[in-house]
């Protein structure tokens, strides 16, 4: 049996599979649409009639094909979302005479063409269908106007062009977003500006809202924390361009207008130290010099590594009181440097490029130069070769210590010159202590070391000297969890996902460190994409099922299957999860199902917004939109006094703030 329709009964705990395309082939059911409480519509291919409209009826448990618009094996239902209006299903259907047009199906009237907006083939190609109250809004191709916004009340007379957003035959490729009173909010394409947000009235008047939205959005990015409750980030304002900002318990303030006026500094890497000093690098496209900056809490300082003023540093790694970065020297070579943010000095450590392959914790760091493993304490004298890879090269490195150790240990990905697999190695910073742990991983994506997110903790950050990895063995079809403490005996595989034929082969992602373990997302056939917790043992790797059945609380049919990462705050993790009732909202978990709880709704309703989270002390920060449609700004969540996510004043634990 291939990919088929499964119906899960949470009360009975039973999963019923309907084999639409009998045998080993798949019918690939998609665009599922629930109408009423008993009918589920979807498109599928039974192997003989092509993609057509099907229905599952809960009361009879019968799956039935409803259309055969394109005779034979041709596809009569075009891939794309379906929608419903007054109990009828509307979809893009194709037949030889009309091409692709708007069709509808009703239990009483059967299937029928709604309107032939573009006579002949290929038709109007309806797409992105949405229902807003008593009307349908969608994108459609018109003979003279191109791909523009159409509206329908479900009748031929009531189906027409709503507005020509890009005048003439140009295509705006509109996507209906929401309805506010009698206005339809639309995301569209403009040949001069790319994305445009606007509103269309039900009578066709178009208003461009992009300018006002841009002015109300500072678009915070590159968010980093200092573990004390403060954050540094880049944000954009019309007056200052993109500059450095600080958010701490006293509020939000500009660090410095590095590129004067509306010009932009364009930050690239940020590191906020526990003493409050901020180290920053910027994009080479900025109008100001591309050299490391240090902010000491009151004054901004520049450390010149190159007389040209454009050393273009990449990456920032704390080593004791110093910071490592790769940048150009006076000869134009990219080499490793050590910055002293207190003395405002720098020292060149290498004569060759490291490609930012650095692992650091404690008072030293390990880094790679081609087939060599090096060690440094941040001084040229203390930078020494550890070992050379035997007949091969090291390709990646990941710290294996959590900051509580004096010396850095690291994991390495090694490939021999004639080898067709990657091997997992570890090093304690000595030649004798650099050894193989587990061989045989896929060369392209088998050993993916989760890097720190926005320079905050890596989701696979070491817990008690161990690291959890999402790996793919050579010749295997599915990613598996592997835990290691840096020794062969302490390296083992925790899962056997390939035994589940319906598991998503690549659907295994680490979300956040949590207490003595890790929070992750796994996509299995019977549960969908759900959070899991692992303490690094087989018995301690468990499902935290938020949405019963194969739907999952983080649906993997979204445009980006990689989930946003969570953040650990004290003894819990905060993360975005999806439920049918609330959409994407924030939850907390202590790693148990009973301790996985929803926070207060930031966006009431079923849409919500998934957030990429960064923690600092007892605070979590993200860039998000406000509950009333405010532009993209900084939002901060502080661990509340009460488990429901509300402060004592009865308001959400989230507060919105902006530069």
PAKOLKE-329595 format. One line per 2 residues: number of its first residue (from 1); their letters; for each residue y, x, z of C-alpha. Coordinates in steps of 0.5 Angstrom, whole numbers, always signed. Each point is the difference from the previous one (the first is absolute). Layout:
NUM	A	Y,X,Z  ... .
end
This chain:
1	XX	+0,+0,+0  +7,+3,-2 .
3	XX	+7,-2,+3  -1,-8,+1 .
5	XX	+4,-6,+4  -2,+1,+8 .
7	XX	+1,-6,+4  +0,+1,+8 .
9	XX	-1,-5,+5  +3,+3,+7 .
11	XX	-3,-5,+4  -7,+1,-3 .
13	XX	+1,+7,-1  -3,-1,-7 .
15	XX	+2,+3,-6  -2,-4,-7 .
17	XX	+0,+4,-6  +1,-4,-7 .
19	XX	-3,+4,-5  +5,-2,-6 .
21	XX	-2,+5,-5  -8,+0,+2 .
23	XX	-3,+7,+0  +3,+7,+1 .
25	XX	+6,-1,-3  +7,-3,+3 .
27	XX	+4,-6,-1  +6,+4,+3 .
29	XX	+3,-7,+3  +7,+1,+1 .
31	XX	+7,-3,+1  -3,-5,+6 .
33	XX	+4,-6,+1  -1,-5,+6 .
35	XX	+2,-7,-2  -1,-5,+6 .
37	XX	-5,+1,+5  -6,+0,-4 .
39	XX	+1,+3,-7  +1,+7,-2 .
41	XX	+1,+2,-7  -1,+7,-3 .
43	XX	-1,+3,-7  -7,+3,-1 .
45	XX	-4,+2,-6  -7,-2,+0 .
47	XX	-2,+5,-6  +0,-5,-5 .
49	XX	+7,-4,+0  +4,+5,+2 .
51	XX	+6,+0,+5  +1,-8,+1 .
53	XX	+2,-4,+6  -5,-2,+5 .
55	XX	+0,-4,+7  -4,+0,+6 .
57	XX	+0,-6,+4  -2,+1,+8 .
59	XX	-3,-7,+1  -5,+1,-5 .
61	XX	+0,+7,+0  -1,+0,-8 .
63	XX	+4,+5,-5  +2,-3,-6 .
65	XX	+3,+3,-7  +6,-5,-2 .
67	XX	+2,+3,-6  -2,+3,-7 .
69	XX	+7,+1,-3  -2,+6,-4 .
71	XX	-7,-2,-3  -6,+5,+0 .
73	XX	+1,+6,+4  +8,+1,+0 .
75	XX	+4,-1,+6  +3,-7,+0 .
77	XX	+4,+2,+7  +5,+6,+0 .
79	XX	+0,+4,+6  +5,-1,+5 .
81	XX	+2,-4,+6  -1,-8,+0 .
83	XX	+4,-5,+3  -1,-7,+2 .
85	XX	+5,-6,+0  -1,-7,+3 .
87	XX	-8,+1,+0  +0,+3,-7 .
89	XX	-2,+7,-2  +5,+4,-5 .
91	XX	-2,+6,-3  +1,+4,-7 .
93	XX	-5,-2,-5  -2,+2,-7 .
95	XX	-3,-3,-6  +0,+2,-7 .
97	XX	+5,-5,-2  +6,+1,+5 .
99	XX	-1,+7,+3  +1,+1,+7 .
101	XX	+4,-6,+3  +1,-4,+7 .
103	XX	-6,-4,+1  -2,-5,+6 .
105	XX	-6,-3,+3  -1,-6,+4 .
107	XX	-6,-3,+3  +1,-7,-4 .
109	XX	+4,+2,-6  -4,+7,-2 .
111	XX	+3,+6,-3  +6,-1,-5 .
113	XX	+5,+4,-3  +7,-1,+4 .
115	XX	+5,+3,-6  -1,+4,-6 .
117	XX	+7,+4,+2  -2,+5,-6 .
119	XX	-3,-3,-6  -6,+4,-3 .
121	XX	-3,+6,+3  +1,+4,+5 .
123	XX	+3,-5,+3  +5,+0,+6 .
125	XX	-5,+4,+4  +2,-3,+7 .
127	XX	+0,+4,+6  +2,+1,+7 .
129	XX	-1,-8,+1  +3,-2,+7 .
131	XX	+1,-7,+3  +6,-2,+4 .
133	XX	+0,-7,+2  +0,-4,-6 .
135	XX	+1,+5,-5  -4,+6,-3 .
137	XX	+4,+6,-2  -3,+5,-4 .
139	XX	+1,+6,-6  -1,-2,-7 .
141	XX	+1,+3,-7  +5,-4,-4 .
143	XX	+1,+1,-8  +8,+2,+1 .
145	XX	+1,+1,+7  -6,+5,+2 .
147	XX	-4,+0,+6  +4,-4,+5 .
149	XX	+0,-5,+5  -3,-7,-1 .
151	XX	-1,-6,+4  -4,-6,+0 .
153	XX	-1,-7,+4  -7,+0,-3 .
155	XX	+2,-4,-6  +1,+2,-7 .
157	XX	+7,-3,+0  +2,+3,+7 .
159	XX	-3,+7,-3  +5,+5,-3 .
161	XX	+4,+6,+1  +4,+0,+6 .
163	XX	+5,+6,-1  +1,+6,-5 .
165	XX	+1,+6,+5  +0,+5,-5 .
167	XX	+4,-3,-6  -3,+0,-6 .
169	XX	-7,+2,-2  -1,+5,+6 .
171	XX	-5,-1,+5  +2,+0,+7 .
173	XX	-7,-1,+2  +2,-5,+6 .
175	XX	-5,+0,+7  +2,-7,+4 .
177	XX	+1,+3,+7  +2,-6,+4 .
179	XX	+4,-7,+0  +6,-1,+5 .
181	XX	+3,-7,-1  +1,-1,-7 .
183	XX	+0,+7,-2  -6,+4,-2 .
185	XX	+0,+8,+2  -3,+4,-6 .
187	XX	-1,+7,-1  +1,+3,-7 .
189	XX	+1,+6,-5  +6,+2,-2 .
191	XX	+0,+5,-6  +6,+4,+3 .
193	XX	-2,-1,+8  -7,-1,+0 .
195	XX	-1,-5,+6  +4,-6,+1 .
197	XX	+0,-5,+5  +4,-6,-1 .
199	XX	+0,-8,+1  -1,-6,-6 .
201	XX	+2,-7,+2  -4,-5,-2 .
203	XX	+5,-2,-6  -1,+7,-2 .
205	XX	+6,+4,+3  -1,+7,+1 .
207	XX	+3,+5,+5  -1,+7,+1 .
209	XX	-1,+2,+7  -2,+7,+0 .
211	XX	+7,+3,+1  +0,-4,+7 .
213	XX	-7,+2,+2  +1,+7,-2 .
215	XX	+6,+0,+5  -3,-3,+5 .
217	XX	-6,+4,+0  +0,+8,+3 .
219	XX	-7,+1,-2  -3,+4,+6 .
221	XX	-5,+5,-2  -3,+7,+2 .
223	XX	-1,-3,+7  -1,+6,+5 .
225	XX	-1,-1,+8  +1,+5,+6 .
227	XX	-5,-3,+5  +6,-2,+4 .
229	XX	+2,-6,-3  +5,+3,-5 .
231	XX	-1,-1,-8  +3,+4,-6 .
233	XX	+0,-3,-6  +4,+0,-7 .
235	XX	+4,-6,-2  +5,-3,-5 .
237	XX	+7,-3,+0  +5,-1,-5 .
239	XX	+5,+4,+3  -4,+6,+2 .
241	XX	-6,+0,-5  -7,+3,+3 .
243	XX	+1,+4,+6  -3,+1,+7 .
245	XX	+0,-5,+6  -3,+0,+7 .
247	XX	-2,-6,+4  -1,+1,+7 .
249	XX	+0,-4,+6  +8,+0,+0 .
251	XX	+0,-3,-7  +0,+2,-8 .
253	XX	+5,+6,-2  +2,+4,-6 .
255	XX	-2,+8,+1  +4,+2,-5 .
257	XX	+3,-1,-7  -3,+6,-3 .
259	XX	+2,-2,-7  +7,-3,+1 .
261	XX	+2,-7,-2  -5,-4,-4 .
263	XX	-4,+6,-2  -7,+1,+3 .
265	XX	-3,+5,+4  -7,-3,-3 .
267	XX	-4,+3,+6  -7,+2,-1 .
269	XX	-4,+2,+6  +2,-1,+7 .
271	XX	-2,+3,+7  +3,-3,+7 .
273	XX	-2,+5,+5  -1,-2,+8 .
275	XX	+7,+3,+1  +4,-4,-4 .
277	XX	+1,+5,-6  -1,-3,-7 .
279	XX	-3,+5,-6  +1,-3,-7 .
281	XX	-1,+2,-7  +3,-4,-6 .
283	XX	-1,-1,-7  +2,+5,-5 .
285	XX	+3,-6,-4  +5,+0,+5 .
287	XX	+7,+2,-1  +0,+4,+6 .
289	XX	-4,+7,+1  -7,-1,+1 .
291	XX	-1,+4,+7  -3,-2,+6 .
293	XX	+5,-3,+5  +0,+0,+8 .
295	XX	+3,-6,+4  +1,+2,+7 .
297	XX	+2,-7,+3  +8,+1,-2 .
299	XX	+0,+5,-6  -3,+1,-6 .
301	XX	-2,+7,-2  -3,+3,-7 .
303	XX	-5,+6,+0  +1,+4,-7 .
305	XX	-7,+3,-2  +3,+1,-7 .
307	XX	+6,+3,-2  +1,-5,-6 .
309	XX	+0,-6,+6  -6,-3,-4 .
311	XX	-7,+2,+4  -3,-7,-1 .
313	XX	-4,+0,+6  -6,-4,+1 .
315	XX	-4,-3,+6  +2,+1,+7 .
317	XX	-5,+3,+5  +1,+1,+8 .
319	XX	-3,+6,+3  +2,+1,+7 .
321	XX	+8,+1,+0  +0,+1,-8 .
323	XX	-1,-4,-6  -4,+2,-6 .
325	XX	+3,-2,-7  -2,+3,-8 .
327	XX	+6,+2,-4  +3,+5,-5 .
329	XX	+2,+7,+2  +6,+4,-3 .
331	XX	-5,+2,-6  -2,-8,-1 .
333	XX	-7,+1,+3  -2,-6,+4 .
335	XX	-3,+3,+7  -1,-2,+7 .
337	XX	+6,+0,+5  +1,-1,+7 .
339	XX	+7,-3,+2  +2,+0,+7 .
341	XX	+4,-6,+1  +3,+2,+7 .
343	XX	+3,+7,-3  +1,-2,-7 .
345	XX	-4,+5,-3  -6,+1,-5 .
347	XX	-5,+5,-1  -4,+1,-6 .
349	XX	-8,+0,+1  -3,+1,-6 .
351	XX	+1,+3,-7  -5,-6,-3 .
353	XX	+0,-7,-1  -3,-5,+5 .
355	XX	+1,-7,-4  +1,-3,+7 .
357	XX	-7,+1,+2  +2,+1,+8 .
359	XX	-4,-3,+6  +4,+2,+7 .
361	XX	-1,-2,+7  +2,+4,+6 .
363	XX	+3,+6,-1  -3,+3,-7 .
365	XX	-2,-3,-6  -5,+1,-6 .
367	XX	+2,+0,-7  -4,+1,-7 .
369	XX	+2,+5,-5  -5,-1,-6 .
371	XX	-6,+2,+2  +2,+3,+7 .
373	XX	+1,-3,+7  +6,+3,+4 .
375	XX	+3,-1,+7  +7,+0,+2 .
377	XX	+4,+0,+7  +6,-1,-4 .
379	XX	+2,+7,-1  -1,+5,-5 .
381	XX	-4,+5,+4  -4,-6,+3 .
383	XX	-2,-2,-7  -7,+2,-2 .
385	XX	-6,-1,-4  -6,-3,+3 .
387	XX	-5,+0,-5  -1,-1,-8 .
389	XX	-4,-6,-2  -7,+3,-3 .
391	XX	-1,-1,-7  +5,-6,-1 .
393	XX	+6,-3,+3  +3,-4,+6 .
395	XX	+3,-6,-3  +3,-4,+6 .
397	XX	+1,+0,+7  +1,-4,+6 .
399	XX	+1,+1,+8  -5,-1,+4 .
401	XX	+4,+1,+7  +4,-5,+3 .
403	XX	+6,+4,+3  -4,+1,+7 .
405	XX	-3,+7,-3  +4,+6,+0 .
407	XX	-4,+2,-7  +0,-4,-6 .
409	XX	-7,-2,-3  -1,-3,-7 .
411	XX	-4,-3,-4  -1,+3,-8 .
413	XX	-2,-3,-6  -4,+6,-4 .
415	XX	-3,+0,-7  -4,+6,-3 .
417	XX	+2,+3,-6  -7,-3,-4 .
419	XX	+0,-6,+5  +0,-7,-2 .
421	XX	+2,-3,+7  +5,+1,+6 .
423	XX	-3,+3,+6  +3,-2,+7 .
425	XX	+2,+6,+4  +4,+2,+7 .
427	XX	+3,+6,+3  +3,+2,+7 .
429	XX	+4,+5,-3  -5,+6,-1 .
431	XX	-4,+2,-5  -6,-1,+4 .
433	XX	+2,-7,+2  +1,-2,-7 .
435	XX	-7,-4,-2  -3,-5,-4 .
437	XX	-1,-7,+3  -3,-5,-5 .
439	XX	-1,+1,-8  +0,-4,-6 .
441	XX	+6,-4,-1  +3,-3,-6 .
443	XX	+5,+5,-3  +6,-5,-2 .
445	XX	+0,-4,+6  -5,+1,+5 .
447	XX	+3,+4,+5  +7,-4,+1 .
449	XX	+4,+3,+6  +5,-6,+2 .
451	XX	+6,+4,+1  +6,-2,+5 .
453	XX	+4,-6,-2  +7,+1,-1 .
455	XX	-2,+6,+5  -2,-4,+5 .
457	XX	-7,+0,+3  -6,+0,-5 .
459	XX	-4,-6,+0  -6,+5,+1 .
461	XX	+4,+4,+5  -5,+4,+5 .
463	XX	-2,-4,+6  -3,+4,+5 .
465	XX	-1,+6,-5  -4,-4,-5 .
467	XX	+3,-3,-7  -3,-6,-4 .
469	XX	+0,+0,-7  -1,-5,-6 .
471	XX	-5,+4,-5  -4,-1,-6 .
473	XX	-6,+4,-1  -2,+3,-7 .
475	XX	-4,-5,-4  +1,-5,+5 .
477	XX	+4,-7,-1  +3,-2,+6 .
479	XX	+5,+4,+5  -3,+1,+7 .
481	XX	+3,+2,+7  -1,+7,+2 .
483	XX	+2,+3,+7  +0,+7,+2 .
485	XX	+2,+4,+5  +0,+7,-4 .
487	XX	-7,+2,+2  -6,-2,-5 .
489	XX	-4,-3,+6  +7,-5,+1 .
491	XX	+0,-2,-7  -3,-6,-2 .
493	XX	+0,-6,-4  +2,-7,+3 .
495	XX	-1,-5,-5  -5,-2,-6 .
497	XX	+4,-5,-4  -3,+2,-6 .
499	XX	-6,-5,+3  +5,-6,-1 .
501	XX	+0,-1,-8  +6,-5,+1 .
503	XX	+4,+6,+4  +6,+2,-3 .
505	XX	-2,+7,-2  +7,+3,+1 .
507	XX	+3,-5,+5  -1,+5,+6 .
509	XX	+7,+2,+3  +3,+3,+7 .
511	XX	+5,-4,+3  +2,+3,+6 .
513	XX	-2,+4,+6  -2,-4,+6 .
515	XX	-1,+2,+7  -7,+5,-1 .
517	XX	-1,-3,-7  +3,-2,-6 .
519	XX	+2,-7,-3  -3,-1,-7 .
521	XX	-1,-5,-6  -6,-1,-3 .
523	XX	-2,-5,-6  -7,-3,+1 .
525	XX	-3,-6,-4  -1,-5,+6 .
527	XX	+7,+2,+3  +5,+2,-5 .
529	XX	+5,+5,+2  +1,+0,+7 .
531	XX	+2,+5,+6  -6,+4,+3 .
533	XX	+0,+5,+6  -4,+6,+1 .
535	XX	+0,+5,+6  -4,+5,-4 .
537	XX	-7,-3,+1  -5,-4,-4 .
539	XX	+0,-5,+6  +7,+0,+1 .
541	XX	+2,-2,-7  +2,-7,+0 .
543	XX	+3,-6,-4  +6,-4,+2 .
545	XX	-1,-6,-4  +7,-4,+0 .
547	XX	-1,-4,-6  -7,-3,+0 .
549	XX	-4,+1,-6  +1,+4,-6 .
551	XX	+7,-1,-1  +2,+5,+5 .
553	XX	+7,+1,+4  +2,+5,-6 .
555	XX	-2,-3,-6  -1,+6,-5 .
557	XX	+2,-4,-6  +7,+1,+1 .
559	XX	+3,+5,-5  -1,+6,+5 .
561	XX	-7,+0,+3  +3,+6,+5 .
563	XX	+2,-3,+6  +6,+1,+4 .
565	XX	-1,+5,+6  +0,-2,+7 .
567	XX	+4,+4,+6  -3,+1,+7 .
569	XX	+4,-2,+6  -2,+2,+6 .
571	XX	-7,-3,+1  +0,-5,-6 .
573	XX	+1,+1,-8  +5,-5,-4 .
575	XX	-2,-2,-7  +2,-5,-5 .
577	XX	-6,-5,-1  +0,-6,-5 .
579	XX	-3,-7,+2  +1,-6,-4 .
581	XX	+4,-4,+5  +5,+6,+2 .
583	XX	+0,+4,-6  +1,+8,+1 .
585	XX	+2,+0,+7  +0,+6,+6 .
587	XX	-6,+0,+4  -2,+5,+6 .
589	XX	-7,+2,+2  -3,+4,+5 .
591	XX	-6,+1,-4  -4,-6,+2 .
593	XX	-1,-7,-3  +3,-3,+6 .
595	XX	+6,+5,+0  +2,-1,-7 .
597	XX	+6,-5,+1  +5,-3,-4 .
599	XX	+8,+2,+1  +5,-5,-1 .
601	XX	+2,-2,-7  +5,+4,-3 .
603	XX	+0,-4,-6  -2,-8,+1 .
605	XX	-5,-3,-5  -5,+3,-4 .
607	XX	+3,+6,-4  +2,+5,+5 .
609	XX	+1,+7,-2  -5,+6,+1 .
611	XX	+4,+6,+4  -2,+8,+0 .
613	XX	+1,+2,+7  +2,+6,+3 .
615	XX	+0,+1,+8  +4,+3,+5 .
617	XX	-1,+0,+7  -1,-8,+2 .
619	XX	+4,-2,-7  -2,-1,-7 .
621	XX	+4,+0,-6  +0,-2,-7 .
623	XX	+4,-2,-6  +0,-8,-1 .
625	XX	+3,-6,-2  +3,-5,+6 .
627	XX	-3,-7,+1  +6,-3,-4 .
629	XX	+0,+4,-6  +4,+6,+2 .
631	XX	+0,+6,-4  -5,+6,+1 .
633	XX	+2,+3,+7  -2,+3,+6 .
635	XX	-5,-4,+5  -2,+3,+7 .
637	XX	-5,-3,+4  -1,+2,+8 .
639	XX	-6,-1,+4  +2,-7,+3 .
641	XX	-1,-2,+7  -5,-6,-2 .
643	XX	-6,+0,-4  +3,-5,-5 .
645	XX	+5,+5,-3  +6,-4,+3 .
647	XX	+5,+3,+4  +2,-4,+7 .
649	XX	+6,-3,-4  -5,-3,-5 .
651	XX	+2,+3,-6  -5,+5,-5 .
653	XX	-1,+7,+3  +3,+2,-7 .
655	XX	+7,+1,-1  +3,+2,-6 .
657	XX	+5,+5,-1  +4,+3,-6 .
659	X	+5,+6,-1 .
end
